Amino acid sequence: MQENLQNNQSSNPPFEWEIEENFLDTRMLFMAFCMLFGTLVLFFPKVYLANNIYYLSKEIATLHTNKEILDEENKKLRRELEDITFQFVVRDNLP
């Protein structure tokens, strides 16, 4: 009987100790949240800046493409204007 009681007593404390060990105390939980918040504070600006740089470069590429298109259109219009002025000058000089 005493052996059974001793066995029960010796088996109970480790079991209780294991249960208490598995639970997070408030200090550890607070530290985990602080680490998570610190990580977010450190990496949020990098992510924000990287996204802004990406979208700005995308907009710059679009504007550069539009500029090239407008330059080509300007060249075409100048050639047409030159042709028209040449024709006008030639027609004025004809009797």
C-alpha positions in Angstrom: 0.0 0.0 0.0 2.8 2.4 0.9 4.5 1.5 -2.3 1.4 2.4 -4.3 1.1 5.7 -2.5 4.8 6.5 -3.0 4.4 5.5 -6.7 1.4 7.8 -7.1 3.1 10.7 -5.3 6.3 10.3 -7.3 4.4 10.2 -10.6 2.1 13.2 -9.9 4.7 15.9 -9.4 6.5 15.4 -12.7 3.2 15.3 -14.5 2.1 18.6 -12.9 5.5 20.1 -13.6 5.2 19.2 -17.3 1.8 20.9 -17.5 3.2 24.1 -15.9 6.2 24.0 -18.2 4.0 23.9 -21.3 2.1 27.1 -20.5 3.7 30.4 -21.4 3.9 32.9 -18.6 2.9 36.5 -19.2 6.5 37.7 -19.2 7.5 35.3 -22.0 4.4 36.3 -23.9 5.1 40.0 -23.5 8.7 39.4 -24.7 7.5 37.5 -27.7 5.1 40.4 -28.6 7.9 42.9 -28.1 10.2 41.0 -30.4 7.4 40.8 -33.0 6.7 44.5 -32.8 10.4 45.3 -32.9 10.8 43.2 -36.0 7.8 44.9 -37.7 9.2 48.3 -36.8 12.6 47.5 -38.3 11.3 45.9 -41.5 8.2 48.0 -42.3 10.2 51.0 -43.6 12.3 48.8 -45.9 9.2 47.1 -47.4 7.5 50.5 -47.7 10.5 52.1 -49.5 11.0 49.1 -51.7 7.3 49.2 -52.8 7.6 53.0 -53.4 10.8 52.6 -55.5 9.2 49.8 -57.5 6.1 51.8 -58.4 8.0 55.0 -59.1 10.4 53.2 -61.4 7.3 51.7 -63.2 5.9 55.2 -63.6 9.2 56.6 -64.8 9.4 53.8 -67.4 5.9 54.6 -68.6 6.8 58.3 -68.9 10.0 57.6 -70.7 8.1 55.5 -73.2 5.6 58.3 -73.7 8.4 60.7 -74.2 10.0 58.6 -76.9 6.6 58.3 -78.7 6.1 62.0 -78.5 9.6 62.7 -79.8 9.0 60.4 -82.8 5.7 62.1 -83.5 7.4 65.5 -83.2 10.0 64.4 -85.8 7.2 63.3 -88.1 5.4 66.5 -87.8 8.5 68.6 -88.4 9.2 66.6 -91.6 5.6 67.2 -92.7 5.9 70.9 -91.9 9.2 71.0 -93.9 7.5 69.3 -96.8 4.6 71.7 -96.7 6.8 74.8 -96.5 9.0 73.5 -99.4 5.8 73.0 -101.5 4.6 76.4 -100.5 8.0 78.0 -101.4 8.1 76.1 -104.7 4.6 77.1 -105.7 5.2 80.7 -104.8 8.2 80.8 -107.1 6.4 79.3 -110.1 5.0 81.7 -112.6 
